[in-house]
Amino acid sequence: MKTTAQKLGLAAILTLLANTAVNAACSTRSGVTITFYGYPDNDPPGPATAYNCGGRNYQAGGVGTYSNPLTFASASGEFSSCEIIYLPYLKKYVRYEDYCAQCTTDWGSGKYHIDIWTGSSTVNGGNNQIQCENQLTPNPQSIVRQPPNNLPVDCKISPASAFTHPLQFNLLFKKSGSISIFAMFRTQFLTTGLSSHGPLCQRPMPD
């Protein structure tokens, strides 16, 4: 049986947050630029992050649950160190753990910008991964700050989860040798991911 949260659409999630007294501390912001980065285009290349959050020892990772959020990078001062936010677009939680140069430039003009970690922390996906990160970039989206820990989390295969789990990432590259399979994931995700919810994650999946 689906829970109330699973039945909610994106607009309904935001409305619920706005109208629930328990979540009075929550706030939403629209028009946020969302991009993706990973091992090959991190500076320097690899999984290192600027902040040590949740005992990760300065390593990017996560799966998108509240207890195991995805790493995101942004400008200093745009978010609190290790702050967790929620992305209705991806139905995932992300945590501010890293610095982003372009985000800093954008923040200088008052533009919110977050860069979400994708891919393996041990395998450099090279130009193929960078091309796919660019393809995944959506139009500006809304984010939820200080979210409750029980918002819907989509656990089904998606571009984000394909990049996030190293085993999936490595297997896909081994099979395809190109970004074609990621284009398939992107098409499936963008046509179904915004209108339906996958099952709620009951526990974090291992990195």
C-alpha positions, 0 to 999 in steps of 0.5 A: 500500500502506498503511503500518503507521501508516496502519492504526493506530486512535487507541487503537493510536497511543497504545499505540505511543507508550507502548511505543516506546523511541525515543519515550520522551519522548512523553507523552499527556494526556486530558480536554483541552478543544478549541475553535476560533477564527479571524479573526472571534473573534481579539482583535483580529480578524485573524490576529495571534498572540502568538508568532513561530513557524517564521518566520510573523511573528506570523501564524496558519496551517498545515495540520497536518503536522509541518513546517507545523502548525496554530496553536493558542492556550492559557494562558501556562505551559500549553505552551512557546512554539512547542511542537508537539503532536499531536491523534489526534482530528484526526490533525494537528499543532498548534503553540502560537503564541497566547494564549487568555483562556478557556484562561487561566481554565480553566488557573487551575483546572488544566483543559487547554484549547487553541483551534485556528486555523481559516479564512483569514488574510485573510477575516473569516468573521463570525458564520457562521464563529463558529457553525461553530467552535462546532459543531466543538467535540468532547468532551474529547480526548487530546493527544500532547506531544513527538510524533515527526514521523511520526504519521498526518496526515489530508489529506482534506477535513474541517472543519479543512482546509476552514477552514484553506485560504483558497481552500477557505474562500472558495469554500465561503462564496461558494457557500453563503452559510451554514454549511450546507455546513460542517455537511455537512463536520462530519457526514462528518468525525465519522462517518469521520474517527475510524475511518479515515486519509487519505493521509499528507501528503508535503509541506506545502501552501501557506497 
